[in-house]
Amino acid sequence: METLLEQQRRYHEERERLEDAMAQEKLLKKAAERDKINSDHRVQQLLARHEECTDGLLDLYEDKDGLRKKEIAALSGPNELGEFYTRLRHIRDWHRKYPNEIQEPMQYEFIKLAQVRENPTDEDLAPVFFTDEEGYGRFLDLHECFQKFLNLKFTEKVDYVTYLTTADRLHELPKDKKNAEYRRYIEHLMDYLMDFCQRIQPLKDLTADFDLVEAEFEEKWESGTFQGWKKDAESAMVRQSGAHLDLSAFSSHEELASLGLDRLKSALQALGLKCGGTLEQRAQRLFATKGKPMEELDHTMFASKSAGAASSTGSRRQRDIAALEARIYHLFDVLDEQRKDTRENVERRQARTAEELEEEEHDEVENDDDSDDDDAVPYNPKNLPVGWDGKPIPYWLYKLHGLNISYSCEICGNFKYRGPKSFQRHFSEWRHAHGMRCLNIPNTAHFANVTSIKDATSLWDQLKESKEKEKWRPDVDEEFEDSAGNVVTKKTFEDLQRQGLL
């Protein structure tokens, strides 16, 4: 049985190997968008396994049952040799019981992963499924969502190209028509967009994005500025100004009736009374409250709580629909490039005949075969440099830049540079500067175009000699004047002075 400390060591090893595998996967050159999507899915699988190992390590380090602490105490206690031989005996018993059992090291598994990464099979080339319409992540397939949109009763009948352009303009639809059927439509649209985004960008954290979208939506919803659900400022002012009504200026309910249905309704709502009925019934109900406290009114005049509850339920339902719309806006922003490509692809396909479509499908098959051939090593017998497209550059361009001439630099460790431009540039690069530092020679302009170590050291010696000659020497360069006005050197002056000839 595997011990807890061995499990801990294995988890650490697996995490390190997974991190290295993810790094190698990210560094792998991707020739096409298909390769990038497949690589991201492989990284996502490795990342999920890395999280599982991390969770297992956290459980071991927390040691809620205390078994890890007991195991460490048994290994470090006074009877550590007895524990060692006990475990050794268990290992021998296990191998004696299962003599033909082969245990592969973890390294073999990651070696196989590296081989699959370098030479993927047909199954490894398609770790995720896309429909023919989606073109392996290049286009959106919104046909099913388009049919649901057409089935909405309040929408205009448009074609598929127009729908691709206006699918994110949900704020232009009337908000009073957004019912349960509309909610099912936007839920289906959001589910497809999320699934497509996770298929082409498996490493993107949509949960974190939705948290930010939700926070921004809450702020706009509370302030009434969310697009498509903005509060009507005019009606709000009317309700605010006409909420309470002073009944002292009215002597009968007939005078109240002259205010109209809407004004009476707002006054009744402000008092919490029933606001339905004809104009005369509303006026009588409101006039009956004149001069009376609210406690003395008949309880049958007050509005039931179910109406308020229904109003709050409707408001909550509208808020949920608006929150779904906010997520859809964000998903369309993320997939904006794919949506534009989809519209162009649909327009191009609609403008072609059946024969042209068949030819296009045939060309796509041939292009796939060509792309497989392009992935192979290109034919390059003259060892020409590779251009931006991964293919050798033309031979005339190779000779034009003088790349057929190689320059060797002994200071750089006999490194060869192709072409005069690369050779001249290397004198200011790190490799040549490092070689000069190893020779204890400064990399100055005096040593330009010097590639031999012997030439560099001899030139450096000459420079040091010239600097020595230019140095200030007091015994030669310092001048003195005797009493007769003769100018002599310091040494001559001191000799004459010692002899008393001055």
Disulfide bonds with the S-S distance in Angstrom:
none
